[in-house]
Amino acid sequence: MANPFNSPGSYDNISKLNFDILIEAKQSPNTFHKNPAYPSALYIKNPAWNGEPVIILNTTPLFIKEGEVYTPYSPPETTYIANPAWNGETEFRYIFNPVDYTGDELYILNPAWNGVDRYKKGPSLNIYIFDGNDYVPYPSEFYIENPAWNGEPEFILCGISEPALLPDTVILPTEVEIPILYPFMDKVQDYTDILERYGLAINNYAITYEKDNIVKIISSNAKPNFSITIKGMSFNLSDLYNAINKRDLKIQINKIRFALEEEDDIAYLNTLTMYGIGLTSKIQKDTLNAGSFVKPNNYNKNIVDVDVNMVIDYNNILTYMYNPATIKNISIGGGTNTMRMSFFCSILK
């Protein structure tokens, strides 16, 4: 579509004028926080471990020397030695990201374990063994069961039922009356206060006109971030506004067609009612119920026509009450809504 507003006289010899405005609403993807119920560390069986325990039962009788008397240290089943078959690898190892593991393969530190090792070193002095002929000093270390250990294993199987991350709380953006056409919005600046003085329901939004000829409407309290962008299709809004303000263009809007890009977002069009479209006068500072709702046969194709009788000149602001709460996925983050408003107009001489 050619730009009908960028040169003087381009609309002098025509009586009809159609143009399109694109409204894009975007919500940022939701953010996440760590789930306090998710294990702080996860472990797997170490594939490098050879299956042998670090410590095994000692079967060699030990004796303690008291003077010249050798007394059995204790029954053999209560002493332990380092396992010569162990390959030096731990049975469990920490895993950073357990994406490829199931709950049956993952382990956690046992919350019931008291942090004390099961075995501790036995006394190293005056310990002997009998070599068949005589008592000789025991050549290495041995272990006994630690009385401070509470009997619980250090690691237990983890059946994960909790997600690692939880979504942050979503604060839905509020309804806002957006300025679709505001001829005096032609400077790069913030227009929030000005539009509020005209009676628009801004509701915690900031409205600015930006250098790339778009209107940006940003929620100040929604989480995650939510914004609405308004721009002309095949023309700049500033060209239309200059034609209205400086070349006395006056247009009568006969019909507005709403068309949605998202095929499954038809619920948004269900909310269209006559109060959604308004004409706010700069002089009267009120909103007029100037629209009538029509439900045509092509409704299921995401297109809705609204017959109107509105005159746009430098005194008026065409507004639309936009309700983001009806956008699909808005309650979980990442919601988007792309809507085209097609204007079918007559030029008033």
Secondary structure, DSSP 8 states (H G I E B T S, - for coil): ---SSSSTTTTTT-SEEEEEEEEEEEE----EEE-TTS-S-EEEE-TT--S--SEEE--S--EEEETTEEEE-S-GGGEEEE-TT--S--SEEEES--TT--TTT-EEE-TT--S--SEEE---SSEEEE-SSSEEE--S--EEE-TT--S--SEEE----S-SEEE---B----EEEEEE-TT--SSEE-HHHHHHTT----SEEEEEETTTEEEEEESS-BS-EEEEEEEESS-HHHHHHHHHHS---EEEEEEEEEES-TT-HHHHTT--GGGEEEEETTT--EE--EEE---GGGGGTEEEEEEEEEESTTEEEEEEE-GGGSTTTTTS--EEEEEEEEEEEE--
